[in-house]
Amino acid sequence: MEASNARFRISEDWTSVILGFLIIGLALSSWFILPAPQYGWSNGGELMGSVFSATNFSIIFNQFAFILLFGALGARLTGIKINSFISTLLLLYSITLLAQILAGNAFIKSLNLEAVIFSLILGLLIRQFFNLPEWFTKALSTELFVKIGLVLLGCSVIFSDILKNGTLGLIQSLVVVLSVWYFSYWLCKRWKIDEEMAFMLSSAVSICGVSAAIATAGAINGDSKKLSFVVSIVLIVAIPMMIFMPILANYMGLSQEITGAWLGGTIDTSGAVVASGSMVGEKALEVSTIVKFSQNVLLGLAAFFISVYWTLTGKQAEGMAVEKPTIKIIWDRFPKFVLGFLAASLVFSFLLEPDTVKEVKGHLKNIQTLWFGLAFTSIGLETKFSDLFKDGLRKPFWAFLIAQFFNIIVTLILAYLLFR
């Protein structure tokens, strides 16, 4: 059985594309349309009469069955144990459901707080006070959930906007990645942080967070403990940025386009970019996502050049062979879910009738929001604040924070110049 699982295992990126288009296909065929549950309430009577009604619970159960079906298929394709995944998903969905109900309150809505914020907070609270079993954390599929949601997001983004904002985003990304990476690396070397940590940390803060750290670690055969630290700090720092940057943008009076470009260029996880963009508005969400993708596509090139440098300078761990730098590295590191996003946008921009798009768009938006909610519950459950205060990691921690502050300033200037 294990050999069979290995034979059919595919990457999270390709799995997200497959599942995303299966969901889109079902929606377009009108074979399986899920109505959205009712979460709005302002008092106890409305809560019990509408949200907790038998009819609404039936809709919620059908939605869970839908997510369970596609999630289990995703787990099977990516090699996660099905039993562990189902047990994990039950808790994830329950927390995400509670977050939806909290966000549905009329007072909370007036504060413009999205359900993903509550998903994140609830997950964080549980993680800080309870030790989760290893099988549970291994079954969390944060990246898969985010990527499925991003593929579905492509259905609501017009392709001409991708070309316009993507071009500007790529210009912004090139300048940001080069300047922030070099500043972070210079700071690490000045503080005598070892080069392996410096490379992973600099890539994470300048390119695209967790994915960049993992790709860099793979290119240089980096220490898994150092990678774990960088991943932890990326996830933890993204949380306050996700919450407070939209508030700061509103205080400064920035347009949704500028805000979206700022968020997409600085926040280091795709899910956090989506959540923060959603807090601002539809246009900010669109621009932030496209800008983030512009950074993501640079990941393959970055991994390639890092491999070249690491190989030519002979910097490799004892007994470990560094991956030979080839064009294949670019393709291996390229985020394939971006192709799914672009394909979905092309289909909905050019191949479908406007009436068809209008008919299925709301349904897909509902499913997309649910995947993002599950992703942020997972992020909360993965994040342990105490990981930041381990011995010997304070210098890298402060280096990351300073580099991120530099990133925020540089990207704000570029976003204002390019997207105003």
ABEGO torsion letter per residue (X at the ends): XAAAAAAABBBAAAAAAAAAAAAAAAAAAGABBBBBBBABBABAAAAAAAAABAAAAAAAAAAAAAAAAAAAAAAAAAGBBAAAAAAAAAAAAAAAAAAAAAAABAAAAAAGBBAAAAAAAAAAAAAAABBBBAAAAAABBAAAAAAAAAAAAAAABBAAAAAAAAAAAAAAAAAAAAAAAAAAAAAAAAAGBBAAAAAAAAAAAABAEAAAAAAAAAAAGBBAAAAAAAAAAAAAAAAAAAAAAAAAAAAAGBBAAAAAAAAAAABABAAAAAAAAAAAEAAAAAAAAAAAAAAAAAAAAAAAAAAAAAAAAGBBBBGBBBBBBBAAAAAAABBAAAAAAAAAAAAAAAABBAAAAAAAAAAAAAAAAAAAAAAAAAAAAABBAAAAABBGAAAAAAAAAAAAAAAAAAAAAAAAAAAX
